[in-house]
């Protein structure tokens, strides 16, 4: 089993959608209730490309079995050096270290784009994701109690952060 990390392509969007919808329907990884549509995923992908944010996939025999990306943390200009990072893995392949293969590429891309702070919002019960982020140097910087409600329970959201080297010449434009 050789897994390759590569840039996502339009042909991956159905698999990316299936992975994301599984997270919506069966986990607390996404605080959303309704599955997304393929049209929504196409718009999401187009917006990522337009904004210059990468989408990486873990490819096994031509199939996307996981994906990772980052995007705007908040919509105001002063947050331009900060991004929110995430990865999702096909349920049949979870627990095999695939996210650990995606994260080095995500971190390298973020550093290359001169981002300084990466933030991850993680459900407090998602031990696998918390452990993954700790592995890559993320630290817990905040915990929001009972901010989500899903599957008949109140959910706590943990924010973790990784600081990358500061950009050489930050600007305010």
Order of alpha helices (4+ residues) and beta strands (2+ residues): beta-alpha-alpha-beta-beta-beta-alpha-beta-alpha-beta-beta
